[in-house]
């Protein structure tokens, strides 16, 4: 009697634990919200924060294990979920970024009158999808994880009811993202039609020997459309147009979340589809991503330089354009992976840079959230004399800006930039390295300009617009415990990494995939 291949698979729940626990806590928060009186709603924020911390701790048992689940019975090495070193590092970045966002959000939710249960449910749901994506190893799971991470983010951006900026930002973010998702789904369907599989390893194998030239054309179109979808998620130019208005319209913690976790989702997906799914097309996506990297960093930095310090929300706009420029740097190692025989080694530099960027950029948004409590317009001129009013906050923001600029004492920012630069040179992309060097100099101007504002004597600043929504008005000038904790954590993390940059840069010296 012939053996029958089992259709029911065993599930490795430990491998799935980090995103699963995050999703479970999201449901707990949503249900608990129904029974809590209004006075006790802030408890939901601490439940969400504890859940994210517990999810991050569940990564520890997975270290070095290389666990996998949802594998094909006939091909046990072809799996839909793999908890390899790459997945674990990105999951740590995502859950850590979400944890800092939760600390930033606790007082923002209360001060701006945001619906508590919905806010925390949406944030945790988005974090669960973001944690699922880097471990996904088939195109269907990648798309589902990407949408689970993105759809709640649309609602979070527009959660300030009655705020015109928030509504416009959410609509623009939603429409442009839906268009990008449609393009990506079309590309995935083309790839499935050409290769007969959705698993990245099988797609990569099939693309090397397509029997029909028409299938090769279909597969090439599918790969290009799929990459366009992920390029939008990374805010790569010319798919970056949604970033400034979305960041300004969103609650500040959500703007920080999108700048870090949103980018981690996009870049991890882009790395997986290029390095693992389309290695045979490296001669196409490598040059394309190199051009995108050069265009993205240039557009972001030039736009940041042009920001008017007296314009309402200019601080957030500058951080938004800065994040576009930083996305260009993050794209450089991925582009270099298309030119080397060891692409898995090259993308380690992107991971190292992303870890540095996540810590210091969320720290900058945390200080911006603190300043917004007394200056809702959040102009750069509102930071004038911050050192005299809040010396520790001013020093923290100065440190974060210097890290982003790559200047001492922000040693980790300098080392991360040098690592990315060296990867480009080693891959033979000297022209891209030159453009990156020019952009680093351009970025120095606006980072240092903002830093000097912090230490100038306090001058008269324009009053906040009288038409500002009531929910944006600050309630008190003190530093809330949760917000102060977030700033302190980001500062300590940045200082530790600057003192021991090998903690992050070791990812750039080894293959994660």
N, C-alpha and C positions, 0 to 999 in steps of 0.2 A: 504494500500500500504506500503510495507516494506521500511524502510529507507536504503539509499545507503551510504556506507562509502566513504567519499570524498577522491579522490586520489591526489588532489592538496593541498599541505600543505602551511600554512602561514610560512614565514621565519622571524625569529627574527634578523633583520639586526644589531641591537645594540650589540647583543651577538657576532655576526660575525665581528664587526667593526675592531678590531685590525689587524687580518691577512688580512682582505679585503682591508683596506686602504693601508697596506704595499704593497700588490700586485698591487693596482691601481697606487701607486706612481712609482712602477717599470715600468709599462707601460708608464707613463708620461715621465719618464726619457729616456726610449728607443726612444720614438717618438720625444721628444725635441732634442735629440742628432742629429737627422737628419737635423735640421734647424739651429743649433748653429754653428757659425764660430769657428775655432780651438782656437782662443784666448779666447773665452768665455766658453770653455768646463769645466773649473773648477767650474762653476756655478752648474753643475749637482751634484757635491758632496754635495753642501750645500742644494740643493733640496732634495736629498736622506736623509741627516741628519735631516732636518726639518720634512720630512715624518715619519721617525722612531720616532722622539720625539712626533709627533702628535698621532701616533699609540699607544705609551706608555700611553699618557694622556687619550686615550679612554678607558683604563682599569678602570679609576676612577668611571664612572657611573655604572660599573658592580659589584663593591664591595658589598658583602653581598646579591646579588640578586639571585644567583643560577639559572641563566637563562639557557634555553636549547632550541634547535631547531632541525629540521629534525627528529621528533619523529614518531614512528609507529602509524597510526591512531587507530588501535585496542589496542595498549598499549602505552598510552601517556607518561608513565614513562620510556620507552625504546627509547633512543634518540641517534643520531649519533654525536651530538655536545653539550657539556655541559660546561658552563662557571662557574664551581664551584671554591672554593678557591684554590684547587690544580692547576687547569688550569691557573688561574689568576696569581698565584705566578710564575709559570714557564714561562708564557708569559711575565711577567715583567722582568724576568732574561734574556730571549731571546732577547726581544726588547732593553733592556738596554745594553746587551752585543753587539748587532748589532750597537747600537748608538755609543758606544765607538770605535768599529771597524771602523765605518764610519769616525770618527774624526782622527783616526790613518791613514786612507787610503787617505785622501785628498791630502797630500803632497807626499805620496808614489806613487800614480797614476801619478802625474806630473813628479816626479823625475825619475821614472823608465820607463817612456814612455808607460804606459799600456793603452790599448784602453778604453777611458773614459766611453762612453755610455755602452759598454758591461760590464765593471767592475761593475758599479753601478746597472745595471739591474740584473745581476747575484746575487750580494750581497742581494738586496732587495727581489728577488725571493726566495732565500734560507731562508731568515729571515721570509718570509710569510709562507713557509712550516713549519719552526720550530715553529712558533707561533700557527699554526693550530694543530700540533700534540698533545700537552697536553690536548686539549679539545675534542679530538677524542674519541669516545666510541664504535666504531665498528672496526673490523680488517681491512676492506677494506679502510676506511678513514685513519687508522693508517699507513698502507703501503703507500698509496698515499702521505700523508703528509711527511712521512719519505723520500720518493724519491724526492719530490719537494724540500726538504731541502738539499738533498745529491747531486743530479745531477748538480745544478749550482756550488756546491763546487768543483766538479772535474774540471770544466772549470776554476774556479778562481785559483786553484792550478797551472794549466798549462798556465796561461795567459801571462807569461813572454816569449814572442816569441824569439826563438833562444837560450834559456837558457837550456842546457842539463839537469841540476839538476831539473829544473821545469818540463820539459817534462817527465823525468823518474818518478818523484814524482806523477804527474797526472796519468800516466799510471798504476803505482802500486796501487794507491788509487782506481782508477776506476775498475781495474780487480778484486781486492780483495773485493771491495764493491758490485760489480755485483754478484759475487759468493755468498756472504752472503745474498743478496736480493733474489737470486734464491732459496736458502735454506729456507728462511723465507716464500716465496710464496708457496713453497711446503708444509710447515707446516700449513699455513693458509688453503690451499685447503683440507688437511687432516681433520682439525678441522671442516670445513664447511661440509664435507662429513659425519662426525661422529655425529655432533650436529644439522645440518640443519639451522644454524644461524651464522651470523657474528657479531652480537651485543655482547659485552663483558658480559653483565648481563645475557643474554639468554644462551650464551656459558657456563658460570659458572653454571647455573642451570642445563643444560643438562648433564654436565660432572659428576654430582653427581649421576645420575641414567641412565646410558647407558644400554639399554636392551640386547644388544648382546656383548659377550666378544670380538668378532672381532672388533666391533666398539670401544670398550675401548682401545684395542691395537693401533688402528689407531689414536685415539684421543691422546694417550700418545706420540706416535711418532710425531704427529703434534705439540703438546705443546713443545716438546724438540727442534724440528727444528726451531720453532718460537723464542724460547729463544736464540738459537745460533745466529740468525740474529741480534737480539738486542745486544747480547754480543759483536759482532764486532763493532757496532756503539759506544759502551761505551769504546772501546779499552781495554777490559778485556783480560788478558793473557789466552790462547795462541793466541788470535785473535788481538794482538796488533802490529804485525810485520810491519804494514804500517806506524805507527806513526812517528818514527824519520826521515825517508827519506822524508815523505810528509811535515813535518813541515819545514825541511831545504830547500826543493825545492819551497815551496809556498812563496809568498810575506809575509813579517812579520805580517801585520795586519790579513791576512787570516789564518796564523798559530795560532795567538791568538784567532781568531774567531772559528776555529775548536776545540781548546782546551777548550773553554767555551760553546759556543752555540751548537757545535756538540755533546759534552758530555750531555748537557741538553736534547737534542733530544733523545739520546740513553737511558738515565736513566729514563726520563719520560715515554717513551714507555715501558721500562722494568717493571717499577712500575705498569703501567696500566694492562699489560697482566698477571702479576703474582698475584697482589692483587685483581684485579677486574675480570680477565678472568679465572685464574686457581687456585682459593683458595683451591679447593679440592685436588690439587696436591702439596700442600705446603710441605708435607713430602718428596717430591722429589726435587722440585726446591730450597727449603730452604738449605739443605745440599750442593747441587750443587753450589749455589751462594756463600756459605760460603767458599768452596774450591777455587772457582774462585777469591774471594776477597783476600784470603791469598796468592794465587799464583801471582795475579796481583800486589799487593803492594810490594811483595818481588822482583819480576822481575824488576819492575820499579825503585825501590830505589837502588838495587844492580847495575843495569846498569848505573844509574846516578852517583853513586860513582866512577865508572870506567872511566868516561869521561876525556880525556886528555885536559887540559886547553889550550894547544898550538895548538890544531887541529882547522882547519877552521870550522866555524859555531858551535863551541863547546858550546857556550852560548845557542843557540837555541836547540841543541841536549839535553843539560841538562834540559831545560824547557820541552822538549818533553818527556823525560823519567820521569821527575818529574810528569808530567800530568798522565802518566800511573800509577805511585805510588798513586797519589791522587785518581784515579779511583777506586783503591782497597779500600780506605777508604769509598768512596761513596757507594760501594757495600755492606758494612757491615750491615747497617740498613735494606737494602732490604732483605738480607739473614736472618736477625733476624726476619723479618716480617713473615717468614715461621715457626717460632717457638713460636709465641705468639698468644693469642686469640684476640688481637687488632692490626692487621697488619697496619691499617690505621694510627695508632699513631706512629708506628715504622718508617714508611717512612718519617715522618716529620723531622727526624734527617738528612736524606739524603738531603732534600730540604734546611734545614738550612745550612748544610755544603756547598752545591752547591752555595748558595748565597754568602757566604764568599769567596769561591774559585774563583768565577767569577770576583769579584771586584779586588782582589789582583793579580790574574794571568794575567788578561788583563793589569793591571798596570805594571807588570814586562815586558810584551811584549812591552808596550809603551816605556819604558826606553830602551829596547833592540833596538827598531826602531830608537830611538834618537842616540844611540851609533853607529848604522850601517850607519848613515849619514857620519861619519868621518872614520869609520873602517868597511868597507863592509864585511870583513871576519868574523866579529863578534865572535872573540875568547874570552874566559873568560879572557885571559891575556890582552885583549884590555881594560878591565875595571879597570886595575891597575891605581891607582891614580885618579879615576874618581871624588873623593871628591874634589881634588885640582882644577880640571878643571870645573866641574859642581856640586857644593856642593848640590844644591837642588835636582838634579836628582839622585845623589848618595844616599842621605838620603831617598828619595822616594823608590828607589830600595831596599835599606837595610830594610826598613819597610815592603815592600811586601814580601821579602824573609823570614823575621822573622815571618810574619803572616802565610806563608805557612809552616814554621817549627813549629809553635805553641809556640813561645817564646815571652815574653814581649819585646817591647811595643805592639806587635801584639796580643792583648788580644782576639780578635775575633777568631783568628786561634786556640788559646789554648782552648777556650770555645767550639768551634765546635768539636775539637778532643775529648775533655772530654765527650761531648754529645754522639758522636758516640761510644766511648768506653763503656759508661754506658749502652747504648742500647744493645750492645753485651753481657755484663755481665748479664743484666736483662733477656735476652733471653736464658741464660744457655750456651752461646758460650764462655766460659772462655778461651778455647784454641785459639780461633780467637782473643780475646782481648789481649792475651799474644803476639801473632804474630804481632798484630798491634802495641803494645808497643815497640817491638824490631825494627820494621820498622820505627817508629817515631824517635828512637835513631839513626838509620842508616841515615835517612834523615837529621838529625841535622848536620851531618858531612859536606855534600856537600852544604847545605844552608849557614852554618856559614863560610865555606871555601870561598865561593863566596863573602859573605858579607865582610870578612876581606880584600879581594883583593881591594875592593872599596876605602879603607882608607890607603893602603900602598903607599909609595912614587912612583911616576911615574918612570917607567923604560923603557928601550928600548924594544919595541915590534917589532915583525916581520912585515915586510911590507905586504900589501895585495897582493895576487897572481897577477902576471901580466896578467894572463889569465882570470881574473874576467870579466864578461860581462859588457859592457859599461853602460847598464841601471842600474847596481848596484852601480855605482860610485856616491858618494855624490856630491851635487851641492853647498852646503854651510854649514857652521858649526853652524849657529845660530839655535835657537829653533823656529820652525814654530808655529804660533798661534794655529792651530788646534791640533797639537801634544802636545804642552804645555798644552792646555785645557784638553786633554784626561788624561795626567799624573796627572794634578791637581785634576780632578774629581775623579779618582781612589784613589788618596791619601786622599782626603777629605772623601770619602765614607769609606775607611778603618779606618781612625781615628775616624769617627763618630760611626762606628760599634764597634770599640774597646772600645770607651768610654761608649757606651750604647748597649752592646751585646744582650740585651733582644729584640731589634728591629728585630733581625734575629732568635734568639734562641726560641722565642715564638712559631715559627712554629714547633719546636720539641716537644712542650708540648700539642699540640692539633691535632685532626684528620683532615686532609685536604680533604680526600676522603669520 
